[in-house]
Amino acid sequence: MARDMMPAGNKRCYACIQWEGTRTYLREKKQIKVDPHDSGNCLIFKIKKLGSGTCEHMEPLK
């Protein structure tokens, strides 16, 4: 599992508050340490989605 630093402003599942994947949010840097190819549960659609996925219901981390 290769975890990378990704920008928090992206419209990707890993940056959504409704995605239950493994990630670390660094608020002061506005970055997320995540493996974008890892899957997690989407609480909106009730399915497993990749962190690199997108949707129109994205709610950003705060």
mmCIF file of the N, C-alpha and C atoms, coordinates in Angstrom:
data_MODEL
# 
_entry.id   MODEL 
# 
loop_
_atom_site.group_PDB 
_atom_site.id 
_atom_site.type_symbol 
_atom_site.label_atom_id 
_atom_site.label_alt_id 
_atom_site.label_comp_id 
_atom_site.label_asym_id 
_atom_site.label_entity_id 
_atom_site.label_seq_id 
_atom_site.pdbx_PDB_ins_code 
_atom_site.Cartn_x 
_atom_site.Cartn_y 
_atom_site.Cartn_z 
_atom_site.occupancy 
_atom_site.B_iso_or_equiv 
_atom_site.pdbx_formal_charge 
_atom_site.auth_seq_id 
_atom_site.auth_comp_id 
_atom_site.auth_asym_id 
_atom_site.auth_atom_id 
_atom_site.pdbx_PDB_model_num 
ATOM 1   N N  . MET A 1 1  ? 0.848   -1.175 0.000  1.00 0.00 ? 1  MET A N  1 
ATOM 2   C CA . MET A 1 1  ? 0.000   0.000  0.000  1.00 0.00 ? 1  MET A CA 1 
ATOM 3   C C  . MET A 1 1  ? 0.893   1.237  0.000  1.00 0.00 ? 1  MET A C  1 
ATOM 4   N N  . ALA A 1 2  ? 0.868   1.975  -1.072 1.00 0.00 ? 2  ALA A N  1 
ATOM 5   C CA . ALA A 1 2  ? 1.662   3.191  -1.208 1.00 0.00 ? 2  ALA A CA 1 
ATOM 6   C C  . ALA A 1 2  ? 0.778   4.399  -0.921 1.00 0.00 ? 2  ALA A C  1 
ATOM 7   N N  . ARG A 1 3  ? 1.018   5.027  0.209  1.00 0.00 ? 3  ARG A N  1 
ATOM 8   C CA . ARG A 1 3  ? 0.222   6.201  0.574  1.00 0.00 ? 3  ARG A CA 1 
ATOM 9   C C  . ARG A 1 3  ? 0.928   7.451  0.091  1.00 0.00 ? 3  ARG A C  1 
ATOM 10  N N  . ASP A 1 4  ? 0.180   8.312  -0.576 1.00 0.00 ? 4  ASP A N  1 
ATOM 11  C CA . ASP A 1 4  ? 0.716   9.541  -1.147 1.00 0.00 ? 4  ASP A CA 1 
ATOM 12  C C  . ASP A 1 4  ? 0.015   10.740 -0.528 1.00 0.00 ? 4  ASP A C  1 
ATOM 13  N N  . MET A 1 5  ? 0.655   11.899 -0.621 1.00 0.00 ? 5  MET A N  1 
ATOM 14  C CA . MET A 1 5  ? 0.047   13.149 -0.177 1.00 0.00 ? 5  MET A CA 1 
ATOM 15  C C  . MET A 1 5  ? -0.760  13.714 -1.342 1.00 0.00 ? 5  MET A C  1 
ATOM 16  N N  . MET A 1 6  ? -2.054  13.893 -1.123 1.00 0.00 ? 6  MET A N  1 
ATOM 17  C CA . MET A 1 6  ? -2.946  14.398 -2.160 1.00 0.00 ? 6  MET A CA 1 
ATOM 18  C C  . MET A 1 6  ? -3.607  15.687 -1.660 1.00 0.00 ? 6  MET A C  1 
ATOM 19  N N  . PRO A 1 7  ? -3.936  16.626 -2.559 1.00 0.00 ? 7  PRO A N  1 
ATOM 20  C CA . PRO A 1 7  ? -4.596  17.858 -2.133 1.00 0.00 ? 7  PRO A CA 1 
ATOM 21  C C  . PRO A 1 7  ? -6.011  17.587 -1.631 1.00 0.00 ? 7  PRO A C  1 
ATOM 22  N N  . ALA A 1 8  ? -6.411  18.293 -0.575 1.00 0.00 ? 8  ALA A N  1 
ATOM 23  C CA . ALA A 1 8  ? -7.723  18.079 0.027  1.00 0.00 ? 8  ALA A CA 1 
ATOM 24  C C  . ALA A 1 8  ? -8.855  18.671 -0.804 1.00 0.00 ? 8  ALA A C  1 
ATOM 25  N N  . GLY A 1 9  ? -8.576  19.590 -1.704 1.00 0.00 ? 9  GLY A N  1 
ATOM 26  C CA . GLY A 1 9  ? -9.620  20.243 -2.484 1.00 0.00 ? 9  GLY A CA 1 
ATOM 27  C C  . GLY A 1 9  ? -10.114 19.461 -3.689 1.00 0.00 ? 9  GLY A C  1 
ATOM 28  N N  . ASN A 1 10 ? -9.517  18.311 -3.980 1.00 0.00 ? 10 ASN A N  1 
ATOM 29  C CA . ASN A 1 10 ? -9.935  17.514 -5.139 1.00 0.00 ? 10 ASN A CA 1 
ATOM 30  C C  . ASN A 1 10 ? -11.337 16.957 -4.952 1.00 0.00 ? 10 ASN A C  1 
ATOM 31  N N  . LYS A 1 11 ? -12.064 16.783 -6.042 1.00 0.00 ? 11 LYS A N  1 
ATOM 32  C CA . LYS A 1 11 ? -13.390 16.161 -5.986 1.00 0.00 ? 11 LYS A CA 1 
ATOM 33  C C  . LYS A 1 11 ? -13.244 14.668 -6.195 1.00 0.00 ? 11 LYS A C  1 
ATOM 34  N N  . ARG A 1 12 ? -12.590 14.024 -5.247 1.00 0.00 ? 12 ARG A N  1 
ATOM 35  C CA . ARG A 1 12 ? -12.351 12.585 -5.262 1.00 0.00 ? 12 ARG A CA 1 
ATOM 36  C C  . ARG A 1 12 ? -12.939 11.982 -3.998 1.00 0.00 ? 12 ARG A C  1 
ATOM 37  N N  . CYS A 1 13 ? -13.211 10.694 -4.035 1.00 0.00 ? 13 CYS A N  1 
ATOM 38  C CA . CYS A 1 13 ? -13.797 10.017 -2.878 1.00 0.00 ? 13 CYS A CA 1 
ATOM 39  C C  . CYS A 1 13 ? -12.919 10.132 -1.636 1.00 0.00 ? 13 CYS A C  1 
ATOM 40  N N  . TYR A 1 14 ? -11.593 10.067 -1.805 1.00 0.00 ? 14 TYR A N  1 
ATOM 41  C CA . TYR A 1 14 ? -10.721 10.135 -0.637 1.00 0.00 ? 14 TYR A CA 1 
ATOM 42  C C  . TYR A 1 14 ? -10.826 11.476 0.091  1.00 0.00 ? 14 TYR A C  1 
ATOM 43  N N  . ALA A 1 15 ? -11.313 12.530 -0.564 1.00 0.00 ? 15 ALA A N  1 
ATOM 44  C CA . ALA A 1 15 ? -11.456 13.848 0.049  1.00 0.00 ? 15 ALA A CA 1 
ATOM 45  C C  . ALA A 1 15 ? -12.875 14.103 0.555  1.00 0.00 ? 15 ALA A C  1 
ATOM 46  N N  . CYS A 1 16 ? -13.754 13.113 0.466  1.00 0.00 ? 16 CYS A N  1 
ATOM 47  C CA . CYS A 1 16 ? -15.158 13.252 0.874  1.00 0.00 ? 16 CYS A CA 1 
ATOM 48  C C  . CYS A 1 16 ? -15.345 12.759 2.307  1.00 0.00 ? 16 CYS A C  1 
ATOM 49  N N  . ILE A 1 17 ? -16.136 13.476 3.079  1.00 0.00 ? 17 ILE A N  1 
ATOM 50  C CA . ILE A 1 17 ? -16.401 13.099 4.461  1.00 0.00 ? 17 ILE A CA 1 
ATOM 51  C C  . ILE A 1 17 ? -17.252 11.822 4.537  1.00 0.00 ? 17 ILE A C  1 
ATOM 52  N N  . GLN A 1 18 ? -17.939 11.472 3.455  1.00 0.00 ? 18 GLN A N  1 
ATOM 53  C CA . GLN A 1 18 ? -18.806 10.297 3.431  1.00 0.00 ? 18 GLN A CA 1 
ATOM 54  C C  . GLN A 1 18 ? -18.086 9.022  2.997  1.00 0.00 ? 18 GLN A C  1 
ATOM 55  N N  . TRP A 1 19 ? -16.772 9.081  2.790  1.00 0.00 ? 19 TRP A N  1 
ATOM 56  C CA . TRP A 1 19 ? -15.986 7.915  2.374  1.00 0.00 ? 19 TRP A CA 1 
ATOM 57  C C  . TRP A 1 19 ? -15.242 7.371  3.574  1.00 0.00 ? 19 TRP A C  1 
ATOM 58  N N  . GLU A 1 20 ? -15.373 6.075  3.848  1.00 0.00 ? 20 GLU A N  1 
ATOM 59  C CA . GLU A 1 20 ? -14.776 5.447  5.028  1.00 0.00 ? 20 GLU A CA 1 
ATOM 60  C C  . GLU A 1 20 ? -13.530 4.639  4.701  1.00 0.00 ? 20 GLU A C  1 
ATOM 61  N N  . GLY A 1 21 ? -12.625 5.195  3.965  1.00 0.00 ? 21 GLY A N  1 
ATOM 62  C CA . GLY A 1 21 ? -11.368 4.518  3.669  1.00 0.00 ? 21 GLY A CA 1 
ATOM 63  C C  . GLY A 1 21 ? -10.280 4.954  4.640  1.00 0.00 ? 21 GLY A C  1 
ATOM 64  N N  . THR A 1 22 ? -9.125  4.317  4.558  1.00 0.00 ? 22 THR A N  1 
ATOM 65  C CA . THR A 1 22 ? -8.000  4.661  5.416  1.00 0.00 ? 22 THR A CA 1 
ATOM 66  C C  . THR A 1 22 ? -7.299  5.889  4.858  1.00 0.00 ? 22 THR A C  1 
ATOM 67  N N  . ARG A 1 23 ? -7.208  6.932  5.682  1.00 0.00 ? 23 ARG A N  1 
ATOM 68  C CA . ARG A 1 23 ? -6.571  8.178  5.267  1.00 0.00 ? 23 ARG A CA 1 
ATOM 69  C C  . ARG A 1 23 ? -6.191  8.982  6.505  1.00 0.00 ? 23 ARG A C  1 
ATOM 70  N N  . THR A 1 24 ? -5.312  9.941  6.319  1.00 0.00 ? 24 THR A N  1 
ATOM 71  C CA . THR A 1 24 ? -4.921  10.864 7.377  1.00 0.00 ? 24 THR A CA 1 
ATOM 72  C C  . THR A 1 24 ? -5.057  12.269 6.818  1.00 0.00 ? 24 THR A C  1 
ATOM 73  N N  . TYR A 1 25 ? -5.876  13.084 7.485  1.00 0.00 ? 25 TYR A N  1 
ATOM 74  C CA . TYR A 1 25 ? -6.120  14.450 7.026  1.00 0.00 ? 25 TYR A CA 1 
ATOM 75  C C  . TYR A 1 25 ? -5.200  15.410 7.772  1.00 0.00 ? 25 TYR A C  1 
ATOM 76  N N  . LEU A 1 26 ? -4.382  16.132 7.032  1.00 0.00 ? 26 LEU A N  1 
ATOM 77  C CA . LEU A 1 26 ? -3.478  17.128 7.607  1.00 0.00 ? 26 LEU A CA 1 
ATOM 78  C C  . LEU A 1 26 ? -4.074  18.508 7.337  1.00 0.00 ? 26 LEU A C  1 
ATOM 79  N N  . ARG A 1 27 ? -4.849  19.011 8.298  1.00 0.00 ? 27 ARG A N  1 
ATOM 80  C CA . ARG A 1 27 ? -5.609  20.245 8.111  1.00 0.00 ? 27 ARG A CA 1 
ATOM 81  C C  . ARG A 1 27 ? -4.715  21.454 7.845  1.00 0.00 ? 27 ARG A C  1 
ATOM 82  N N  . GLU A 1 28 ? -3.596  21.570 8.592  1.00 0.00 ? 28 GLU A N  1 
ATOM 83  C CA . GLU A 1 28 ? -2.735  22.744 8.427  1.00 0.00 ? 28 GLU A CA 1 
ATOM 84  C C  . GLU A 1 28 ? -2.076  22.798 7.051  1.00 0.00 ? 28 GLU A C  1 
ATOM 85  N N  . LYS A 1 29 ? -1.830  21.644 6.441  1.00 0.00 ? 29 LYS A N  1 
ATOM 86  C CA . LYS A 1 29 ? -1.242  21.593 5.096  1.00 0.00 ? 29 LYS A CA 1 
ATOM 87  C C  . LYS A 1 29 ? -2.298  21.470 4.002  1.00 0.00 ? 29 LYS A C  1 
ATOM 88  N N  . LYS A 1 30 ? -3.552  21.220 4.390  1.00 0.00 ? 30 LYS A N  1 
ATOM 89  C CA . LYS A 1 30 ? -4.660  20.995 3.457  1.00 0.00 ? 30 LYS A CA 1 
ATOM 90  C C  . LYS A 1 30 ? -4.340  19.858 2.497  1.00 0.00 ? 30 LYS A C  1 
ATOM 91  N N  . GLN A 1 31 ? -3.814  18.769 3.074  1.00 0.00 ? 31 GLN A N  1 
ATOM 92  C CA . GLN A 1 31 ? -3.478  17.589 2.297  1.00 0.00 ? 31 GLN A CA 1 
ATOM 93  C C  . GLN A 1 31 ? -3.993  16.348 3.008  1.00 0.00 ? 31 GLN A C  1 
ATOM 94  N N  . ILE A 1 32 ? -4.163  15.281 2.228  1.00 0.00 ? 32 ILE A N  1 
ATOM 95  C CA . ILE A 1 32 ? -4.632  14.002 2.746  1.00 0.00 ? 32 ILE A CA 1 
ATOM 96  C C  . ILE A 1 32 ? -3.605  12.946 2.378  1.00 0.00 ? 32 ILE A C  1 
ATOM 97  N N  . LYS A 1 33 ? -3.176  12.170 3.372  1.00 0.00 ? 33 LYS A N  1 
ATOM 98  C CA . LYS A 1 33 ? -2.255  11.059 3.117  1.00 0.00 ? 33 LYS A CA 1 
ATOM 99  C C  . LYS A 1 33 ? -3.120  9.825  2.902  1.00 0.00 ? 33 LYS A C  1 
ATOM 100 N N  . VAL A 1 34 ? -3.116  9.311  1.673  1.00 0.00 ? 34 VAL A N  1 
ATOM 101 C CA . VAL A 1 34 ? -4.047  8.248  1.304  1.00 0.00 ? 34 VAL A CA 1 
ATOM 102 C C  . VAL A 1 34 ? -3.476  7.438  0.145  1.00 0.00 ? 34 VAL A C  1 
ATOM 103 N N  . ASP A 1 35 ? -3.916  6.189  0.048  1.00 0.00 ? 35 ASP A N  1 
ATOM 104 C CA . ASP A 1 35 ? -3.654  5.376  -1.139 1.00 0.00 ? 35 ASP A CA 1 
ATOM 105 C C  . ASP A 1 35 ? -4.894  5.518  -2.024 1.00 0.00 ? 35 ASP A C  1 
ATOM 106 N N  . PRO A 1 36 ? -4.831  6.269  -3.129 1.00 0.00 ? 36 PRO A N  1 
ATOM 107 C CA . PRO A 1 36 ? -6.018  6.508  -3.947 1.00 0.00 ? 36 PRO A CA 1 
ATOM 108 C C  . PRO A 1 36 ? -6.582  5.254  -4.611 1.00 0.00 ? 36 PRO A C  1 
ATOM 109 N N  . HIS A 1 37 ? -5.808  4.169  -4.638 1.00 0.00 ? 37 HIS A N  1 
ATOM 110 C CA . HIS A 1 37 ? -6.290  2.926  -5.245 1.00 0.00 ? 37 HIS A CA 1 
ATOM 111 C C  . HIS A 1 37 ? -6.897  1.986  -4.209 1.00 0.00 ? 37 HIS A C  1 
ATOM 112 N N  . ASP A 1 38 ? -6.970  2.434  -2.957 1.00 0.00 ? 38 ASP A N  1 
ATOM 113 C CA . ASP A 1 38 ? -7.577  1.655  -1.884 1.00 0.00 ? 38 ASP A CA 1 
ATOM 114 C C  . ASP A 1 38 ? -9.091  1.876  -1.924 1.00 0.00 ? 38 ASP A C  1 
ATOM 115 N N  . SER A 1 39 ? -9.860  0.869  -1.552 1.00 0.00 ? 39 SER A N  1 
ATOM 116 C CA . SER A 1 39 ? -11.316 1.022  -1.560 1.00 0.00 ? 39 SER A CA 1 
ATOM 117 C C  . SER A 1 39 ? -11.828 1.254  -0.141 1.00 0.00 ? 39 SER A C  1 
ATOM 118 N N  . GLY A 1 40 ? -12.969 1.920  -0.072 1.00 0.00 ? 40 GLY A N  1 
ATOM 119 C CA . GLY A 1 40 ? -13.622 2.203  1.198  1.00 0.00 ? 40 GLY A CA 1 
ATOM 120 C C  . GLY A 1 40 ? -15.118 2.280  0.984  1.00 0.00 ? 40 GLY A C  1 
ATOM 121 N N  . ASN A 1 41 ? -15.874 2.238  2.067  1.00 0.00 ? 41 ASN A N  1 
ATOM 122 C CA . ASN A 1 41 ? -17.332 2.296  1.976  1.00 0.00 ? 41 ASN A CA 1 
ATOM 123 C C  . ASN A 1 41 ? -17.797 3.724  1.723  1.00 0.00 ? 41 ASN A C  1 
ATOM 124 N N  . CYS A 1 42 ? -18.700 3.872  0.764  1.00 0.00 ? 42 CYS A N  1 
ATOM 125 C CA . CYS A 1 42 ? -19.344 5.155  0.499  1.00 0.00 ? 42 CYS A CA 1 
ATOM 126 C C  . CYS A 1 42 ? -20.658 5.163  1.276  1.00 0.00 ? 42 CYS A C  1 
ATOM 127 N N  . LEU A 1 43 ? -20.810 6.119  2.204  1.00 0.00 ? 43 LEU A N  1 
ATOM 128 C CA . LEU A 1 43 ? -22.015 6.178  3.026  1.00 0.00 ? 43 LEU A CA 1 
ATOM 129 C C  . LEU A 1 43 ? -23.215 6.743  2.274  1.00 0.00 ? 43 LEU A C  1 
ATOM 130 N N  . ILE A 1 44 ? -22.999 7.341  1.119  1.00 0.00 ? 44 ILE A N  1 
ATOM 131 C CA . ILE A 1 44 ? -24.101 7.867  0.313  1.00 0.00 ? 44 ILE A CA 1 
ATOM 132 C C  . ILE A 1 44 ? -24.733 6.755  -0.515 1.00 0.00 ? 44 ILE A C  1 
ATOM 133 N N  . PHE A 1 45 ? -23.904 5.999  -1.236 1.00 0.00 ? 45 PHE A N  1 
ATOM 134 C CA . PHE A 1 45 ? -24.408 4.961  -2.140 1.00 0.00 ? 45 PHE A CA 1 
ATOM 135 C C  . PHE A 1 45 ? -24.407 3.565  -1.531 1.00 0.00 ? 45 PHE A C  1 
ATOM 136 N N  . LYS A 1 46 ? -23.817 3.411  -0.322 1.00 0.00 ? 46 LYS A N  1 
ATOM 137 C CA . LYS A 1 46 ? -23.773 2.120  0.386  1.00 0.00 ? 46 LYS A CA 1 
ATOM 138 C C  . LYS A 1 46 ? -23.052 1.039  -0.420 1.00 0.00 ? 46 LYS A C  1 
ATOM 139 N N  . ILE A 1 47 ? -21.955 1.437  -1.081 1.00 0.00 ? 47 ILE A N  1 
ATOM 140 C CA . ILE A 1 47 ? -21.130 0.496  -1.840 1.00 0.00 ? 47 ILE A CA 1 
ATOM 141 C C  . ILE A 1 47 ? -19.659 0.801  -1.569 1.00 0.00 ? 47 ILE A C  1 
ATOM 142 N N  . LYS A 1 48 ? -18.785 -0.129 -1.971 1.00 0.00 ? 48 LYS A N  1 
ATOM 143 C CA . LYS A 1 48 ? -17.344 0.116  -1.886 1.00 0.00 ? 48 LYS A CA 1 
ATOM 144 C C  . LYS A 1 48 ? -16.914 0.888  -3.128 1.00 0.00 ? 48 LYS A C  1 
ATOM 145 N N  . LYS A 1 49 ? -16.146 1.964  -2.903 1.00 0.00 ? 49 LYS A N  1 
ATOM 146 C CA . LYS A 1 49 ? -15.636 2.777  -4.005 1.00 0.00 ? 49 LYS A CA 1 
ATOM 147 C C  . LYS A 1 49 ? -14.151 3.007  -3.799 1.00 0.00 ? 49 LYS A C  1 
ATOM 148 N N  . LEU A 1 50 ? -13.431 3.133  -4.905 1.00 0.00 ? 50 LEU A N  1 
ATOM 149 C CA . LEU A 1 50 ? -12.013 3.473  -4.837 1.00 0.00 ? 50 LEU A CA 1 
ATOM 150 C C  . LEU A 1 50 ? -11.859 4.922  -4.381 1.00 0.00 ? 50 LEU A C  1 
ATOM 151 N N  . GLY A 1 51 ? -10.760 5.196  -3.714 1.00 0.00 ? 51 GLY A N  1 
ATOM 152 C CA . GLY A 1 51 ? -10.484 6.558  -3.277 1.00 0.00 ? 51 GLY A CA 1 
ATOM 153 C C  . GLY A 1 51 ? -10.349 7.533  -4.425 1.00 0.00 ? 51 GLY A C  1 
ATOM 154 N N  . SER A 1 52 ? -9.962  7.045  -5.591 1.00 0.00 ? 52 SER A N  1 
ATOM 155 C CA . SER A 1 52 ? -9.797  7.908  -6.761 1.00 0.00 ? 52 SER A CA 1 
ATOM 156 C C  . SER A 1 52 ? -11.109 8.145  -7.506 1.00 0.00 ? 52 SER A C  1 
ATOM 157 N N  . GLY A 1 53 ? -12.196 7.558  -7.048 1.00 0.00 ? 53 GLY A N  1 
ATOM 158 C CA . GLY A 1 53 ? -13.495 7.734  -7.698 1.00 0.00 ? 53 GLY A CA 1 
ATOM 159 C C  . GLY A 1 53 ? -14.058 9.131  -7.492 1.00 0.00 ? 53 GLY A C  1 
ATOM 160 N N  . THR A 1 54 ? -15.074 9.475  -8.274 1.00 0.00 ? 54 THR A N  1 
ATOM 161 C CA . THR A 1 54 ? -15.725 10.785 -8.162 1.00 0.00 ? 54 THR A CA 1 
ATOM 162 C C  . THR A 1 54 ? -17.240 10.608 -8.168 1.00 0.00 ? 54 THR A C  1 
ATOM 163 N N  . CYS A 1 55 ? -17.943 11.625 -7.685 1.00 0.00 ? 55 CYS A N  1 
ATOM 164 C CA . CYS A 1 55 ? -19.405 11.667 -7.797 1.00 0.00 ? 55 CYS A CA 1 
ATOM 165 C C  . CYS A 1 55 ? -19.867 13.102 -7.570 1.00 0.00 ? 55 CYS A C  1 
ATOM 166 N N  . GLU A 1 56 ? -21.114 13.386 -7.879 1.00 0.00 ? 56 GLU A N  1 
ATOM 167 C CA . GLU A 1 56 ? -21.642 14.743 -7.743 1.00 0.00 ? 56 GLU A CA 1 
ATOM 168 C C  . GLU A 1 56 ? -22.088 15.066 -6.316 1.00 0.00 ? 56 GLU A C  1 
ATOM 169 N N  . HIS A 1 57 ? -22.085 14.081 -5.405 1.00 0.00 ? 57 HIS A N  1 
ATOM 170 C CA . HIS A 1 57 ? -22.519 14.281 -4.021 1.00 0.00 ? 57 HIS A CA 1 
ATOM 171 C C  . HIS A 1 57 ? -21.345 14.484 -3.068 1.00 0.00 ? 57 HIS A C  1 
ATOM 172 N N  . MET A 1 58 ? -20.195 14.869 -3.573 1.00 0.00 ? 58 MET A N  1 
ATOM 173 C CA . MET A 1 58 ? -18.981 14.985 -2.773 1.00 0.00 ? 58 MET A CA 1 
ATOM 174 C C  . MET A 1 58 ? -19.115 16.067 -1.701 1.00 0.00 ? 58 MET A C  1 
ATOM 175 N N  . GLU A 1 59 ? -18.830 15.708 -0.445 1.00 0.00 ? 59 GLU A N  1 
ATOM 176 C CA . GLU A 1 59 ? -18.822 16.650 0.675  1.00 0.00 ? 59 GLU A CA 1 
ATOM 177 C C  . GLU A 1 59 ? -17.397 16.715 1.208  1.00 0.00 ? 59 GLU A C  1 
ATOM 178 N N  . PRO A 1 60 ? -16.697 17.847 1.040  1.00 0.00 ? 60 PRO A N  1 
ATOM 179 C CA . PRO A 1 60 ? -15.277 17.913 1.405  1.00 0.00 ? 60 PRO A CA 1 
ATOM 180 C C  . PRO A 1 60 ? -15.038 17.807 2.907  1.00 0.00 ? 60 PRO A C  1 
ATOM 181 N N  . LEU A 1 61 ? -13.868 17.278 3.263  1.00 0.00 ? 61 LEU A N  1 
ATOM 182 C CA . LEU A 1 61 ? -13.436 17.255 4.659  1.00 0.00 ? 61 LEU A CA 1 
ATOM 183 C C  . LEU A 1 61 ? -13.241 18.686 5.131  1.00 0.00 ? 61 LEU A C  1 
ATOM 184 N N  . LYS A 1 62 ? -13.493 18.922 6.419  1.00 0.00 ? 62 LYS A N  1 
ATOM 185 C CA . LYS A 1 62 ? -13.359 20.288 6.963  1.00 0.00 ? 62 LYS A CA 1 
ATOM 186 C C  . LYS A 1 62 ? -12.257 20.358 7.970  1.00 0.00 ? 62 LYS A C  1 
# 
